[in-house]
């Protein structure tokens, strides 16, 4: 089992796909890393040698690519900074609303969560209403 940056790569997948399981490495960057390591992209992870896995790890470290915990920490610090300086984007993050200009009157369910109905669907009848079955007054 190949383990890179603390993540176990799925052993039955191709290397070019499996490397994108690392947070911070997408398909394009993964393909570039594999090309630099001179590994066939069609190779399955279970068929990688220990030397090839070490080569991939060393490329990630030498190119100073932020992955996993470091990248998550940096992103969190950036969001925290936006909140502290009182930026509009920080305000939107604090209120758990979309911060890239999307509409919120409808949609935005991913950020806002499930719908919560506010108010009532219809007005309730007053308690002093006529009893059911009684004749209407005035006739």
N, C-alpha and C positions, 0 to 999 in steps of 0.2 A: 504494500500500500504506500503510495507516494504522499508524503506530508511536506507541504511548503507553507511557510509562515504560520504554522500552527493549524493549518486546515488540511484535513484528509481529502484528497481528490477522489472522485468516484472512479473505481478501477475499471469499469467496463466501458467508459467513454473514451473518445479520441482525445489526444493531448490538447489539441487546439481548442476544443470545447471545454474540457475539464479545467484548464487553467483560468477560465473566466469565472470559476466558482470562488476565486479569491476576490474579496471586496476591494475594489479599486482597479481591477484589471478586467477590461472588456475584451471583446473578440479581436479588435484591431491590435491593441497593445499585446494581447496574448500571442497573436500570430507573429508580431515583430520579435517578441522574446524567443519564441520557438525557432524562428529563422536564424536569429543570432546564435542560438545554442546549437544550430545545425542538427535539429531533430526532425524526422519526418512527421508532418502534422497528422497523418493517418494512423500513427502508432497509438495503440491503446495504452492507457496508464499502467495496467498490470504488466505490460511488456517493457516498461522503462527500466533501465538499469539504475543502480544507485548513483553512478557517475553522472548520468543524464539529469537526474533529479537535483543533484548538487549543483550542476551547471546552471539549471534554471534558477535555483535559489540564489546563486552567486550573481547572476545577471540582474535579478531584481534588486539585490543589495548594492551592486556597483553603480547601477543607473539611478540609485536613490529614489526608487518608485515607492511612494507611500501606499501601504496596503493594510488591510484589517484594522487593528486597534489604533495604530498611529493616525490613519486617515479618519477614522470615526472620531477620535479625540480632537483632531484639527477642525473638523466640520462642527462639532459641538461647541468648540471654543469660538468659532466664527459667529455662530448663532447667538451665543451668550453675549459676545461683544456687541452685536447689533441691538440686543435687548437693553444692555446697560447704557449705551449712548443715546437711547431713545429714538432710534431710527424707525421709520414707518415699517420696514420689513421686520424689525425686532418686535414691534407692536403686534403685527399680524402673527408672528410665531408665538408670542405670549398668549394670544387669544385663540390659538389653534385654528387659524383661518388661512386660506391660500394667500401667498404673498407675492405671486407673480402676475397679478392683474386679472385673474379669472373672475367670472361673475359668481355671486353667492346667493342671489335671490332664488335661483333654481340651481341644481347641480351642486358641486362642492361637497358631495356626501362623503367622500373619502376623508377629507379633513374634518368636517363638522360632525360626523357620526350619524347615527340613525335619526330619522325624523322624530321630533317631539312636537305634538300638537299643542299649540298655545291657545287659550280661550276655550270656548265651547262650540260644538258643531251647530247647535241651535239653542234658542232661548227656552228656558224651562217655563211651563205654565204656572201662573200663580196658584198658591195653595187654596184660595177661596173660590175656585172655579166650581161651576155647577156639577152636581153628582151625575154620573153616567146613568142614562135611562130616564132622567127627569125631563118633563116637558119643557120646551123653551118658553121663557117668559114673554108676555105680550101677545100671545095668540089665544 
